[in-house]
Amino acid sequence: MSRVTARRTQIYLTEEQYQYLREKAGDYGSVAGAIRSLIEEKMSAPRDYQKDPFYQWATTPATSGISDLGSNHDKYIYDEEKR
């Protein structure tokens, strides 16, 4: 059985945030459990890649000037002939 290493932390919450977690604690067993579960939900949520600046840049057409780049990209990237 593998053991998960946990780190202890301390945070400051507004009264409104604290009350929200207290309400959620009933669903998760404790305030700490609510925090962990809410973080896990956020971490596992699908990412909206269309808002990612790299995605937007990568979808912008670019011209390399190399006419056979699409079919011979391995040659140009890895300096190898297609296998």
C-alpha positions in Angstrom: 0.0 0.0 0.0 1.4 3.4 -0.9 1.3 6.2 1.5 0.3 9.7 0.4 2.5 12.5 1.9 0.4 15.4 3.1 1.6 18.9 4.0 0.1 20.9 6.8 -0.9 24.4 6.0 -2.6 27.4 7.6 -4.7 29.9 5.7 -6.7 33.0 6.5 -10.4 33.0 5.4 -13.0 35.7 5.4 -16.0 35.0 7.7 -18.1 34.3 4.6 -15.5 31.8 3.3 -15.3 30.1 6.7 -19.1 29.8 7.0 -19.3 28.3 3.5 -16.7 25.7 4.4 -18.5 25.0 7.7 -21.7 24.3 5.7 -19.9 22.1 3.3 -18.1 20.3 6.1 -21.3 18.2 6.8 -21.0 16.8 3.2 -17.3 16.1 3.5 -16.9 15.2 7.2 -14.8 18.2 8.2 -13.7 21.6 7.1 -10.3 20.1 6.0 -12.1 17.4 4.1 -14.2 20.0 2.3 -11.1 22.0 1.4 -9.4 18.9 0.0 -12.4 17.8 -1.9 -13.0 21.3 -3.4 -9.4 21.5 -4.5 -9.6 18.0 -6.1 -12.7 19.0 -8.0 -11.0 22.0 -9.3 -7.8 20.1 -10.3 -9.8 17.4 -12.1 -12.1 19.8 -14.0 -11.5 19.9 -17.8 -9.3 22.8 -18.8 -10.7 25.2 -21.4 -7.8 25.1 -23.8 -9.4 27.6 -26.2 -8.6 30.3 -23.6 -5.0 29.3 -23.3 -2.7 31.8 -25.1 -0.5 29.0 -26.4 -3.4 27.3 -27.9 -4.5 30.5 -29.6 -1.0 31.0 -30.9 -0.7 27.4 -32.1 -3.9 27.6 -34.1 -2.7 30.7 -36.0 -1.6 29.6 -39.5 2.1 30.1 -40.1 4.2 29.8 -43.2 7.6 28.1 -43.0 8.5 28.4 -46.7 9.2 24.6 -46.8 6.8 23.0 -49.3 7.1 19.4 -48.0 7.1 20.2 -44.2 3.8 18.4 -43.6 4.9 15.1 -45.1 8.6 15.3 -44.0 8.2 17.0 -40.6 10.3 14.3 -38.8 13.2 15.0 -41.2 13.1 18.7 -40.3 12.4 18.2 -36.6 14.7 15.3 -35.9 17.1 15.5 -38.9 16.1 12.0 -39.9 14.5 10.5 -42.9 10.9 9.2 -42.6 10.8 5.7 -41.4 
